Amino acid sequence: MIEGTVYIMNFLVSPELKILIFKCRKGERKAQEELFQLTFPYALNKSLRFRSKSAEAKEVVFDGFLKVFTQLDKYNAEPQYE
């Protein structure tokens, strides 16, 4: 395990990614674009497993990003233990 790194549901959340998410939460468009570019290929790959048509898969991903960016203030990068 890398020091200073948090693992969430198989995702590696580095300090740099936390900063990027913080900037996105502040509404910085450049940070939102960077997060989109960083994660879009992964999200599209997962979406293509469930949608046979590329256009449908992209629409699902775009809808997901819209939801992410409008609800990012609710995101908590720290692991939740019960």
Sequence and secondary structure as in RCSB ss.txt:
>XXXX:A:sequence
MIEGTVYIMNFLVSPELKILIFKCRKGERKAQEELFQLTFPYALNKSLRFRSKSAEAKEVVFDGFLKVFTQLDKY
NAEPQYE
>XXXX:A:secstr
  TT EEETTEEE HHHHHHHHHHHTT HHHHHHHHHHHHHHHHHHHHTT SSHHHHHHHHHHHHHHHHHSGGG 
  S    
